[in-house]
């Protein structure tokens, strides 16, 4: 049984690429917020440890 003609892979990959391009900017904002939060926590811990 040959199922290669059932799925339109070019349409699938074009749709996936479009969704990825649309969502990528929002994902970068979320990643930037998490990175800044981690950086701030490291700086705060370093300042607390230097005062002790």
N, C-alpha and C positions, 0 to 999 in steps of 0.2 A: 504494500500500500504506500503510495507516494503522496506525502502531505505537504510537499514543498510549495504547492500553489495555493494552499489554504490561507497562509498569512502573507500580507503585503509588507515585507520587511522594510522597504524604503520609506513607506508611510510611517511605520512604527518608529524608525530611527529619526526621521524628520520631526515627528511629534515629540519624541523624547528629547531631542536636541532643543526644540523650541521651549519646552517646559523647563529644561535645565538652564537655558539662557535667561528665562523669566525669573526663576527662583534663585539664581546664583547671587544676585545683588542682595536679596534679603538674607541669604545664608551668610554672606560676607559680613553684613551688619551684626548678625548674632555672634559670629565667630570673633569679631572685633570687640564686642562688649564683653564676652567671656575672657578674652586675652587681657583686656584692660583690668578687669576684676582680679584676675590671677596676679597680674603685675602689681596692682595696688596691695593685695594681701601679702605678697613677698616683701614689698617695701615696708609695710606696717610691721611685719614680723621682725625685719632687720632693725628697724628703729627701736622696737621694744627690747630686743636682745642687746642692743648697744647700750641702752640705759641701765640695764641690770648689772 
